[in-house]
Amino acid sequence: MPGFKAVLIQKDASGEQSCGFVSLTDADLMEGDVTIRIERSTVNYKDGLAVTGRAPVVRRFPMVPGVDGVGIVEQSASLSFKPGDRVLLNGWGVGELHLGAWAERARWKSDWLIALPSGFSPDEAMAIGTAGYTAMRAVMALERHGIHPPAGPVLVTGAAGGVGSVAVALLAGLGYHVVASTGRPEEADYLKGLGASEIIPRSDLNGAGKPLARERWIGAIDVVGGQTLANILSMIRYDGAVAACGLAGGLELPTTVAPFILRGVTLYGIDSVYVPKPVRIAAWDRLDRDLDRRKLAAMTKRIAFEDVIDAARQIVDGKVRGRLVVEVG
Ligand code: NDP
């Protein structure tokens, strides 16, 4: 059986985790009805957590990381896909519980796959990836709440990162006044290029806060969590909402009920992993319609497959700007 190249995270008897390139065969792949030749993947924050072991993302060892992939179907026992079809996968525990996309081949369940939306090349789909699709779902949550551009400014935290960059571009394209919070002031021009109207420093949001502070934004998309999310809740305008999707600054949420019961603030949770297929397709349709491809290109860097492990280490240190596309094959 011919071998193929893959990244593998392993754990030894002492619990020590290691990560490197190996050669696998199809016999190593897990259960699934569709076998795929992977063309492109990406690097998400979660992949960084998996590779570094900084959070218990991986729940099966050995594990191939990579929560997003695009590839060509080579074998299929499913009526939904045939050899030659180009498919897209985001989430479903791939790269956590089921071998992921940082390999030249993958075997996945057809229920997890969608046909690559016709509006996107494989590179564009991975430039969006879980991060961009999560940003879209966060924007849709604010819209469902009734927050439209005239309602007031919307804050995006971690703005120079993956979710943040796509959220800034989407909101600005839809006509919102976007306030971008970043810990990297040197990225101000980049963020303005994506459409941010104002840039505020990360330090405005992560210090000790009060249960209620001056009302500033009608909505927010937060990737940071922790004290930052608590402070944002205390600064949201009456009847506004926050879409919380990340933990880059911490898992805890040291808030009070004051924003909820005195200002009617709503906190929405955004998950990207176990979203039902129709909701995923709706989010990809919106990305197709609303994401400016030039802005997407401006936030994206392509990297070679060989460089993916280094990139995963950099993303959890907050050193990656925008999105990365990994050229797997
Ligand atoms: P990135 O690393 O690309 O972006 C995160 C950004 O957060 C950084 O670029 C940085 O932006 C900021 N940041 C990093 N560390 C800190 C810190 N300690 N305090 C404050 N800000 C910080 O990651 P992604 O955009 O891919 O993911 C962002 C978060 O969203 C992660 O926690 C990830 O796990 C989560 N996520 C959740 C999903 C879901 O299903 N709910 C799906 C996708 C992502 P800057 O330099 O501009 O301040």
Boltz pocket constraint, residues with backbone or C-beta under 6 A from the ligand:
constraints:
  - pocket:
      binder: B
      contacts: [[A, 43], [A, 44], [A, 45], [A, 46], [A, 130], [A, 131], [A, 134], [A, 157], [A, 158], [A, 159], [A, 160], [A, 161], [A, 162], [A, 163], [A, 164], [A, 181], [A, 182], [A, 183], [A, 184], [A, 202], [A, 223], [A, 224], [A, 228], [A, 244], [A, 245], [A, 246], [A, 247], [A, 248], [A, 249], [A, 250], [A, 270], [A, 271], [A, 272], [A, 273], [A, 315], [A, 316], [A, 317], [A, 318], [A, 319], [A, 320], [A, 322]]
      max_distance: 6.0
